[in-house]
Amino acid sequence: MNTVVLFVPQQEAWVVERMGKFYKVLNPGLNFLIPILDSIRYVQSLKEIAIDIPEQSAITNDNVTLRIDGYCT
């Protein structure tokens, strides 16, 4: 990608290197780069990912046993 005007899609962030070192992160929308100096090195997805938490047991202060599970986003 050696263009001056870039459009970053929604729910993505692009990491830009200038002459081999980290320069900035491009947010979604219209962005401008210098073609010879800048290059995109990584595309990060910002979408939420659901992670399943396995079921586990717990004991409260009043000795009640609970079984807990859930999803983390």
Long-range contacts (C-beta under 8 A, 24 or more apart in sequence): 1-39, 1-40, 2-35, 2-36, 3-33, 3-35, 4-32, 4-33, 4-34, 4-35, 5-30, 5-31, 5-32, 6-30, 6-31, 6-32, 6-33, 6-40, 7-31, 11-45, 11-46, 11-47, 12-43, 12-44, 12-45, 12-46, 13-43, 13-44, 13-46, 14-40, 14-42, 14-43, 14-44, 15-40, 15-41, 15-42, 15-43, 15-44, 16-40, 16-41, 17-41, 48-73, 49-73
